Amino acid sequence: MTGKRHTEVLVMGGGIIGLAIAYYLNRAGRKVRLIEKETVGGDAAASYGNCGLLFFSDLPPLCQPGAVADALVRMTRRTSPLYIKPELDLPKLMWLLKFAANCNSAHFKHAVVARHALFSRSRQLYEDLFENETMACQWERQGVLLVFKNRALLRQYQRLNAALRPYGLAATRLSRAEVLQKEPALADDVCGAWYHPVDSHLRPETLVKELKAVLMDRGVTITENCVLRHLDVSSGTIAAAVTTKGTFTADQYVLATGAWSTPIARQLGIRLPVQPGKGYSLTMARPQSPLRFPCYFWERSVVATPWQNGFRLGGTMEFSGLNRDMDTVRADNLKSAAAAYLREPPGQPVLEQWAGVRPMCSDDLPIIGVSPRNPNLYLATGHGMIGMTAATGTAELVTHLITGENPAFDPAPFSPLRFL
């Protein structure tokens, strides 16, 4: 074992969460090595193909009262954004039961408070990051439009919006005429929208590449194509990470491998209530008449994000295991959904079809904190669909836990200890 293979902190995972953690640890003066099983910025990561929303107003969790009934109704439709593969899979069944148990008003209120604390800090940190570092990732503070075709659902959103008002994040309701004036690219038959002005968007794969470059300039060691085989444990403490690129030691270890965190943690006897939820996206050329704002097409649960050099559609939630297999029918549903809301068909040609898995936690709150079994292992996973939004707040919290500083917000709602 050479000295070069030891570092103060070893971060496992090169997605947006792992990169952000490495960045804040480095700023705190820690020597950091980051390992990634493929290439940092490659298409295997969930950070690569998402729609790039920094959705700070997205406080309501997926598990909310009525969510199960709504999901069952949606699954009867061919165009449903939700698909659960029918198979004998006990961990998935247990996850679904835990998720259903969290669909109550008490957890809803608890999750809204917790997510607001995390998102609020993340928003401040993103603004500082883009001020302090040069990152050409097309960051724009345009807000987000939630677009509706069903008047009853448009009205129902008032209940969710009411939960945002105490935090200053309530949306403005727009009539059909108002939303068409604000966003002329929408079809005439939309009935209205809710506009969230505090949110922003960026090109996610570019952000990852830019952050990687910043880390390398700051002296962080990044080891790619480095598959973790197992973690050696001595008297309950992580002693080494054994990989295809050799054995690495550290004082502290951070597990930030997204949906792949679950099988790694299981080797250590840690049962994480996290399931891989597959999402799809289509990246296209910028249309002739592009959207001005990122839009969430409510009834179809599809996001459309415009950039200066492209356009992306994303959505769906597929529980079919830890794989990136492409279902072309579900991918094509993104195009049909967008065509129903847009004045002109989505841009052509399709430059890339992508599928990736997100780490979905049964209570829709990330798992951030020290391992319940290993005092020098920190977990940062379970972010589901909020990984990009919550990356900076997560990274600072992990850094504060490692350095012993006082966290900027209460870490208890995110602690792995909540599952014991």
CORWO-V12455 format. One record per pair of residues at least 24 apart in sequence whose ideal C-beta (glycine too) atoms are under 10 Angstrom apart, sorted by the first residue. I is the first residue (numbers start at 0). J is the second residue. If there is no record, write none. Layout:
BEGIN
<<I;J> <I;J>>
END
This chain:
BEGIN
<<0;239> <0;245> <0;246> <0;247> <0;248> <1;245> <2;248> <3;32> <3;220> <3;247> <4;32> <4;220> <4;222> <4;239> <4;240> <4;244> <4;245> <4;246> <4;247> <4;248> <4;249> <5;30> <5;32> <5;239> <5;247> <5;248> <5;249> <5;250> <6;30> <6;31> <6;32> <6;33> <6;219> <6;220> <6;247> <6;248> <6;249> <6;250> <6;251> <7;31> <7;32> <7;249> <7;250> <7;251> <7;401> <8;32> <8;33> <8;219> <8;249> <8;250> <8;251> <8;252> <8;253> <8;375> <8;377> <8;397> <8;398> <8;401> <8;402> <9;33> <9;34> <9;220> <9;222> <9;227> <9;230> <9;237> <9;239> <9;240> <9;242> <9;247> <9;248> <9;249> <9;250> <9;251> <9;252> <9;253> <9;254> <9;376> <10;34> <10;35> <10;214> <10;219> <10;221> <10;249> <10;251> <10;252> <10;253> <10;254> <10;255> <10;256> <10;377> <10;379> <10;394> <10;397> <11;35> <11;36> <11;225> <11;227> <11;230> <11;240> <11;242> <11;247> <11;249> <11;252> <11;253> <11;254> <11;255> <11;256> <11;259> <11;260> <11;263> <11;376> <11;379> <12;36> <12;39> <12;44> <12;227> <12;253> <12;254> <12;255> <12;256> <12;257> <12;259> <12;260> <12;263> <12;379> <12;380> <13;37> <13;38> <13;39> <13;40> <13;41> <13;43> <13;44> <13;46> <13;207> <13;210> <13;211> <13;214> <13;221> <13;222> <13;223> <13;225> <13;255> <13;256> <13;257> <14;39> <14;40> <14;41> <14;43> <14;44> <14;45> <14;46> <14;47> <14;203> <14;207> <14;255> <14;256> <14;257> <14;259> <14;355> <14;358> <14;382> <14;386> <14;387> <14;390> <15;44> <15;45> <15;46> <15;47> <15;49> <15;203> <15;204> <15;206> <15;207> <15;210> <15;255> <15;257> <15;382> <15;386> <15;387> <15;388> <15;389> <15;390> <15;391> <15;393> <15;394> <16;44> <16;45> <16;46> <16;253> <16;255> <16;256> <16;257> <16;260> <16;358> <16;365> <16;367> <16;379> <16;380> <16;382> <16;386> <16;387> <16;389> <16;390> <16;391> <16;393> <16;394> <16;397> <17;44> <17;46> <17;207> <17;221> <17;253> <17;254> <17;255> <17;256> <17;257> <17;379> <17;390> <17;394> <17;397> <18;44> <18;46> <18;206> <18;207> <18;208> <18;209> <18;210> <18;211> <18;213> <18;214> <18;219> <18;221> <18;255> <18;390> <18;394> <19;46> <19;121> <19;124> <19;125> <19;128> <19;206> <19;207> <19;210> <19;214> <19;255> <19;379> <19;386> <19;387> <19;389> <19;390> <19;391> <19;392> <19;393> <19;394> <19;395> <19;397> <19;398> <20;253> <20;255> <20;367> <20;377> <20;379> <20;390> <20;391> <20;393> <20;394> <20;395> <20;396> <20;397> <20;398> <20;401> <21;210> <21;211> <21;213> <21;214> <21;217> <21;219> <21;220> <21;221> <21;253> <21;255> <21;394> <21;398> <22;128> <22;132> <22;210> <22;211> <22;213> <22;214> <22;217> <22;219> <22;390> <22;391> <22;394> <22;395> <22;398> <23;124> <23;128> <23;391> <23;393> <23;394> <23;395> <23;396> <23;397> <23;398> <23;399> <23;401> <23;402> <24;219> <24;251> <24;253> <24;394> <24;395> <24;397> <24;398> <24;401> <24;402> <25;213> <25;214> <25;217> <25;218> <25;219> <25;398> <26;131> <26;217> <26;394> <26;395> <26;398> <27;395> <27;398> <27;399> <27;401> <27;402> <27;404> <28;402> <29;219> <29;249> <29;250> <29;251> <29;398> <29;401> <29;402> <30;218> <30;219> <30;220> <30;249> <30;250> <31;214> <31;217> <31;218> <31;219> <31;220> <31;221> <31;249> <31;251> <31;253> <32;219> <32;220> <32;221> <32;222> <32;225> <32;240> <32;247> <32;248> <32;249> <33;211> <33;214> <33;219> <33;220> <33;221> <33;222> <33;223> <33;225> <33;253> <33;255> <34;220> <34;221> <34;222> <34;223> <34;224> <34;225> <34;226> <34;227> <34;240> <34;242> <34;243> <34;244> <34;247> <34;256> <35;211> <35;221> <35;222> <35;223> <35;224> <35;225> <35;226> <35;227> <35;256> <36;223> <36;224> <36;225> <36;226> <36;227> <36;242> <36;243> <36;256> <36;259> <37;223> <37;224> <37;225> <37;226> <38;211> <38;221> <38;223> <38;224> <39;207> <39;208> <39;210> <39;211> <39;212> <39;214> <39;215> <39;221> <39;222> <39;223> <40;204> <40;205> <40;206> <40;207> <40;208> <40;209> <40;210> <40;211> <40;212> <40;223> <41;204> <41;207> <41;208> <41;223> <41;224> <42;204> <42;323> <42;351> <42;353> <42;354> <42;355> <43;257> <43;259> <43;323> <43;355> <43;356> <44;203> <44;204> <44;207> <44;256> <44;257> <44;355> <44;356> <44;386> <45;203> <45;257> <45;258> <45;275> <45;276> <45;277> <45;278> <45;355> <45;356> <45;357> <45;358> <45;382> <45;383> <45;384> <45;386> <45;387> <46;203> <46;204> <46;206> <46;207> <46;210> <46;257> <46;355> <46;357> <46;386> <46;387> <46;390> <47;203> <47;204> <47;207> <47;208> <47;280> <47;351> <47;353> <47;355> <48;203> <48;204> <48;278> <48;279> <48;280> <48;281> <48;282> <48;311> <48;313> <48;323> <48;351> <48;352> <48;353> <48;354> <48;355> <49;203> <49;204> <49;278> <49;280> <49;302> <49;304> <49;311> <49;313> <49;314> <49;353> <49;355> <49;357> <49;384> <49;386> <49;387> <50;200> <50;201> <50;202> <50;203> <50;278> <50;280> <50;282> <50;293> <50;294> <50;295> <50;301> <50;302> <50;303> <50;304> <50;311> <50;312> <50;313> <50;314> <50;384> <50;387> <51;136> <51;137> <51;138> <51;139> <51;199> <51;200> <51;201> <51;202> <51;203> <51;204> <51;205> <51;206> <51;280> <51;293> <51;302> <51;304> <51;306> <51;311> <51;313> <51;387> <52;143> <52;198> <52;199> <52;200> <52;201> <52;203> <52;293> <52;295> <52;302> <52;304> <52;313> <52;384> <52;385> <52;387> <52;388> <53;118> <53;121> <53;122> <53;125> <53;138> <53;139> <53;140> <53;143> <53;197> <53;198> <53;199> <53;200> <53;201> <53;203> <53;206> <53;293> <53;385> <53;387> <53;388> <53;389> <53;390> <53;391> <54;118> <54;143> <54;195> <54;197> <54;198> <54;199> <54;200> <54;293> <54;295> <54;302> <54;384> <54;385> <54;387> <54;388> <54;389> <55;114> <55;115> <55;117> <55;118> <55;119> <55;121> <55;122> <55;125> <55;143> <55;166> <55;168> <55;195> <55;197> <55;198> <55;199> <55;385> <55;388> <55;389> <56;115> <56;118> <56;122> <56;142> <56;143> <56;145> <56;160> <56;163> <56;166> <56;167> <56;168> <56;169> <56;170> <56;193> <56;195> <56;196> <56;197> <56;198> <56;388> <57;114> <57;118> <57;143> <57;163> <57;168> <57;195> <57;198> <57;295> <57;384> <57;385> <57;388> <57;389> <58;107> <58;110> <58;111> <58;112> <58;113> <58;114> <58;115> <58;117> <58;118> <58;119> <58;159> <58;162> <58;163> <58;166> <58;168> <59;107> <59;110> <59;111> <59;114> <59;158> <59;159> <59;160> <59;162> <59;163> <59;363> <60;98> <60;101> <60;102> <60;106> <60;107> <60;109> <60;110> <60;111> <60;113> <60;114> <60;360> <60;362> <60;363> <60;364> <60;383> <60;385> <61;98> <61;101> <61;102> <61;110> <61;276> <61;316> <61;359> <61;360> <61;362> <61;363> <61;383> <61;384> <61;385> <62;97> <62;98> <62;99> <62;100> <62;101> <62;102> <62;103> <62;106> <62;107> <62;110> <62;360> <62;361> <62;362> <62;363> <62;364> <63;101> <63;102> <63;103> <63;104> <63;106> <63;107> <63;110> <63;111> <63;158> <63;159> <63;162> <63;363> <64;102> <64;103> <64;104> <64;105> <64;106> <64;107> <64;158> <65;102> <65;155> <66;98> <66;99> <66;101> <66;102> <66;107> <66;363> <67;95> <67;98> <67;99> <67;100> <67;102> <68;102> <69;102> <70;95> <70;98> <70;99> <70;102> <70;316> <73;298> <73;299> <73;300> <76;299> <77;328> <77;332> <78;298> <78;299> <78;300> <78;301> <78;328> <78;329> <78;332> <78;335> <78;336> <78;339> <79;299> <79;300> <79;315> <79;316> <79;329> <79;332> <80;278> <80;279> <80;298> <80;299> <80;300> <80;301> <80;314> <80;315> <80;316> <80;317> <80;329> <80;332> <80;333> <80;336> <81;276> <81;300> <81;315> <81;316> <81;317> <81;318> <82;277> <82;315> <82;316> <82;317> <82;318> <82;319> <82;326> <82;329> <83;274> <83;276> <83;316> <83;317> <83;318> <83;319> <84;277> <84;317> <84;318> <84;319> <84;320> <85;319> <86;318> <86;319> <86;320> <88;274> <88;318> <88;319> <88;320> <90;261> <90;265> <90;270> <90;271> <90;272> <90;273> <90;274> <91;274> <91;275> <91;318> <91;319> <91;320> <93;270> <93;272> <93;274> <93;361> <94;261> <94;271> <94;272> <94;273> <94;274> <94;318> <94;359> <94;360> <94;361> <95;274> <95;318> <95;361> <96;361> <97;272> <97;274> <97;360> <97;361> <97;362> <97;418> <98;272> <98;274> <98;359> <98;360> <98;361> <98;362> <98;363> <99;361> <100;361> <100;362> <101;272> <101;360> <101;361> <101;362> <101;363> <101;364> <102;363> <106;362> <106;363> <106;364> <107;159> <107;162> <107;363> <108;162> <109;362> <109;364> <109;412> <110;362> <110;363> <110;364> <110;412> <111;159> <111;162> <111;163> <111;165> <111;166> <112;165> <112;166> <112;409> <112;412> <113;362> <113;363> <113;364> <113;365> <113;408> <113;409> <113;410> <113;411> <113;412> <113;413> <114;166> <114;363> <114;364> <114;365> <114;385> <114;388> <114;389> <114;412> <114;413> <115;162> <115;163> <115;165> <115;166> <115;167> <115;168> <115;408> <116;166> <116;392> <116;396> <116;406> <116;407> <116;408> <116;409> <116;410> <116;412> <116;413> <117;364> <117;365> <117;367> <117;382> <117;385> <117;388> <117;389> <117;391> <117;392> <117;393> <117;395> <117;396> <117;407> <117;408> <117;409> <117;410> <117;412> <117;413> <118;166> <118;168> <118;197> <118;198> <118;385> <118;388> <118;389> <118;392> <118;408> <119;166> <119;167> <119;168> <119;392> <119;407> <119;408> <120;389> <120;391> <120;392> <120;393> <120;395> <120;396> <120;406> <120;407> <120;408> <121;385> <121;387> <121;388> <121;389> <121;390> <121;391> <121;392> <121;393> <121;394> <121;395> <121;396> <122;197> <122;198> <122;199> <122;388> <122;389> <122;391> <122;392> <123;391> <123;392> <123;395> <123;407> <124;390> <124;391> <124;392> <124;393> <124;394> <124;395> <124;407> <125;199> <125;201> <125;206> <125;387> <125;388> <125;390> <125;391> <125;392> <126;199> <126;391> <127;391> <128;206> <128;210> <128;213> <128;390> <128;391> <128;394> <129;199> <129;201> <129;206> <131;213> <132;209> <132;210> <132;212> <132;213> <132;216> <132;217> <133;209> <133;212> <133;213> <134;201> <134;205> <134;206> <134;208> <134;209> <134;210> <134;212> <134;213> <135;202> <135;205> <135;206> <135;208> <135;209> <136;201> <136;202> <136;203> <136;204> <136;205> <136;206> <136;207> <136;208> <136;209> <136;210> <136;306> <137;200> <137;201> <137;202> <137;203> <137;205> <137;206> <137;304> <137;305> <137;306> <137;307> <137;308> <137;309> <138;199> <138;200> <138;201> <138;202> <138;205> <138;206> <139;199> <139;200> <139;201> <139;202> <139;292> <139;293> <139;304> <139;305> <139;306> <139;307> <140;196> <140;197> <140;198> <140;199> <140;200> <140;201> <141;196> <141;198> <141;199> <141;200> <141;290> <141;291> <141;292> <141;293> <141;305> <142;170> <142;171> <142;181> <142;194> <142;195> <142;196> <142;197> <142;198> <142;199> <142;200> <142;292> <142;293> <143;170> <143;192> <143;193> <143;194> <143;195> <143;196> <143;197> <143;198> <143;199> <143;200> <143;292> <143;293> <143;294> <143;295> <143;302> <143;304> <144;170> <144;173> <144;178> <144;181> <144;182> <144;185> <144;189> <144;192> <144;193> <144;194> <144;195> <144;198> <144;290> <144;291> <144;292> <144;293> <144;294> <144;295> <144;296> <144;297> <144;303> <145;170> <145;172> <145;173> <145;178> <145;191> <145;192> <145;193> <145;194> <145;195> <145;294> <145;295> <145;296> <145;297> <146;173> <146;178> <146;182> <146;185> <146;186> <146;189> <146;190> <146;191> <146;192> <146;193> <146;194> <146;292> <146;294> <146;295> <146;296> <146;297> <146;298> <146;299> <146;301> <146;303> <146;340> <146;341> <147;173> <147;175> <147;178> <147;189> <147;190> <147;191> <147;192> <147;193> <147;295> <147;296> <147;297> <147;298> <147;340> <148;186> <148;188> <148;189> <148;190> <148;191> <148;296> <148;297> <148;298> <148;299> <148;339> <148;340> <149;189> <149;190> <149;191> <149;297> <149;298> <150;175> <150;190> <150;191> <151;190> <152;190> <152;191> <152;297> <152;298> <153;189> <153;190> <153;191> <153;192> <153;193> <153;297> <153;298> <154;190> <154;191> <155;297> <156;191> <156;192> <156;193> <156;297> <157;193> <159;193> <160;193> <160;195> <163;195> <163;197> <166;197> <167;197> <168;195> <168;196> <168;197> <168;198> <169;193> <169;195> <169;197> <170;194> <170;195> <170;196> <170;197> <170;198> <171;195> <171;196> <178;292> <178;294> <179;342> <181;291> <181;292> <182;290> <182;291> <182;292> <182;294> <182;341> <182;342> <183;288> <183;290> <183;291> <183;342> <184;286> <184;287> <184;288> <184;289> <184;290> <184;291> <184;292> <184;294> <184;303> <184;305> <184;340> <184;341> <184;342> <184;343> <185;290> <185;291> <185;292> <185;294> <185;296> <185;303> <185;340> <185;341> <185;342> <186;338> <186;339> <186;340> <186;341> <186;342> <186;343> <187;342> <188;339> <188;340> <189;294> <189;296> <189;297> <189;339> <189;340> <189;341> <189;342> <192;292> <192;294> <192;295> <192;297> <193;295> <193;297> <194;292> <195;292> <195;293> <195;295> <198;292> <198;293> <198;388> <199;293> <199;388> <200;292> <200;293> <200;302> <200;304> <200;305> <200;306> <200;311> <200;387> <201;304> <201;306> <201;387> <202;282> <202;304> <202;306> <202;307> <202;308> <202;309> <202;311> <203;280> <203;304> <203;311> <203;386> <203;387> <204;282> <204;311> <204;351> <204;353> <205;306> <205;308> <206;387> <206;390> <207;387> <207;390> <210;390> <220;247> <222;247> <227;254> <227;256> <227;259> <227;263> <227;266> <228;266> <229;263> <229;266> <229;267> <230;254> <230;263> <230;264> <230;266> <230;267> <230;373> <230;376> <232;266> <232;267> <232;268> <232;372> <232;373> <232;376> <235;267> <235;370> <235;372> <235;373> <235;374> <235;375> <235;376> <236;372> <236;373> <236;374> <236;375> <236;376> <237;267> <237;370> <237;372> <237;373> <237;374> <237;375> <237;376> <238;373> <238;375> <249;375> <250;375> <250;401> <251;369> <251;374> <251;375> <251;376> <251;377> <251;397> <251;400> <251;401> <251;402> <252;370> <252;373> <252;375> <252;376> <252;377> <252;378> <253;375> <253;376> <253;377> <253;378> <253;379> <253;394> <253;397> <253;398> <253;400> <253;401> <254;366> <254;370> <254;373> <254;376> <254;377> <254;378> <254;379> <254;380> <255;358> <255;367> <255;377> <255;378> <255;379> <255;380> <255;382> <255;386> <255;390> <255;393> <255;394> <255;397> <256;358> <256;378> <256;379> <256;380> <257;355> <257;356> <257;357> <257;358> <257;379> <257;380> <257;381> <257;382> <257;386> <258;320> <258;321> <258;355> <258;356> <258;357> <258;358> <258;359> <258;380> <258;381> <258;382> <258;383> <259;321> <259;356> <259;358> <259;380> <260;358> <260;366> <260;378> <260;379> <260;380> <260;381> <261;321> <261;358> <261;380> <261;381> <262;321> <263;378> <263;380> <264;366> <264;370> <264;372> <264;373> <264;376> <264;378> <264;380> <264;415> <267;370> <267;371> <267;372> <267;373> <267;376> <268;370> <268;371> <268;372> <268;373> <269;366> <269;370> <269;371> <269;372> <269;373> <269;376> <269;378> <269;415> <269;418> <270;371> <270;418> <270;419> <271;358> <271;360> <271;361> <271;366> <271;378> <271;380> <271;381> <271;415> <271;418> <272;359> <272;360> <272;361> <272;362> <272;366> <272;381> <272;417> <272;418> <273;357> <273;358> <273;359> <273;360> <273;361> <273;365> <273;366> <273;378> <273;380> <273;381> <273;382> <273;383> <274;318> <274;320> <274;321> <274;356> <274;357> <274;358> <274;359> <274;360> <274;361> <274;381> <274;383> <275;317> <275;318> <275;319> <275;320> <275;321> <275;322> <275;323> <275;355> <275;356> <275;357> <275;358> <275;359> <276;315> <276;316> <276;317> <276;318> <276;319> <276;355> <276;356> <276;357> <276;358> <276;359> <276;360> <276;383> <276;384> <277;315> <277;316> <277;317> <277;318> <277;319> <277;320> <277;321> <277;322> <277;323> <277;324> <277;325> <277;326> <277;329> <277;354> <277;355> <277;356> <277;357> <277;359> <278;302> <278;313> <278;314> <278;315> <278;316> <278;317> <278;329> <278;353> <278;354> <278;355> <278;356> <278;357> <278;384> <279;312> <279;313> <279;314> <279;315> <279;316> <279;317> <279;325> <279;326> <279;327> <279;329> <279;330> <279;331> <279;332> <279;333> <279;352> <279;353> <279;354> <279;355> <280;304> <280;311> <280;312> <280;313> <280;314> <280;315> <280;330> <280;333> <280;351> <280;352> <280;353> <280;354> <280;355> <281;310> <281;311> <281;312> <281;313> <281;314> <281;330> <281;331> <281;333> <281;334> <281;337> <281;345> <281;346> <281;349> <281;350> <281;351> <281;352> <281;353> <282;306> <282;309> <282;310> <282;311> <282;312> <282;313> <282;346> <282;349> <282;350> <282;351> <282;352> <282;353> <283;309> <283;310> <283;311> <283;312> <283;334> <283;337> <283;344> <283;345> <283;346> <283;347> <283;348> <283;349> <283;350> <283;351> <284;308> <284;309> <284;310> <284;345> <284;346> <284;347> <284;348> <284;349> <284;350> <285;309> <285;310> <285;346> <286;310> <286;341> <286;342> <286;343> <286;344> <286;345> <286;346> <286;347> <287;343> <287;346> <288;341> <288;342> <288;343> <288;346> <289;343> <289;346> <290;337> <290;340> <290;341> <290;342> <290;345> <294;337> <294;340> <294;341> <295;340> <296;333> <296;336> <296;337> <296;339> <296;340> <296;341> <297;340> <298;336> <298;339> <298;340> <299;332> <299;333> <299;335> <299;336> <299;337> <299;339> <299;340> <300;336> <301;332> <301;333> <301;334> <301;335> <301;336> <301;337> <301;339> <301;340> <302;333> <302;336> <302;337> <302;384> <303;333> <303;336> <303;337> <303;340> <303;341> <303;345> <305;346> <309;346> <309;350> <309;351> <310;337> <310;345> <310;346> <310;350> <311;345> <311;346> <311;350> <311;351> <311;353> <312;336> <312;337> <312;341> <312;345> <312;346> <312;349> <313;353> <313;355> <313;384> <314;384> <315;354> <316;357> <316;359> <316;383> <316;384> <317;354> <317;356> <318;356> <318;359> <319;356> <320;356> <321;356> <322;354> <322;356> <323;353> <323;354> <323;355> <323;356> <324;354> <325;352> <325;353> <325;354> <326;354> <327;352> <329;354> <330;354> <357;381> <357;382> <357;383> <357;384> <357;385> <357;386> <358;382> <358;383> <358;384> <358;386> <359;383> <359;384> <360;413> <360;418> <361;418> <362;412> <362;417> <362;418> <364;389> <364;412> <364;413> <364;414> <364;417> <365;389> <365;392> <365;393> <365;396> <365;412> <365;413> <366;393> <366;413> <366;414> <366;415> <366;417> <366;418> <367;392> <367;393> <367;394> <367;396> <367;397> <367;400> <367;406> <367;410> <367;412> <367;413> <367;414> <367;415> <368;396> <368;397> <368;400> <368;410> <368;411> <368;413> <368;414> <368;415> <368;416> <368;417> <369;397> <369;400> <369;401> <369;410> <369;414> <369;415> <369;416> <370;415> <370;416> <371;414> <371;415> <371;416> <371;417> <371;418> <371;419> <372;415> <375;401> <376;415> <377;401> <377;415> <378;413> <378;414> <378;415> <379;413> <380;415> <381;413> <381;415> <389;413>>
END
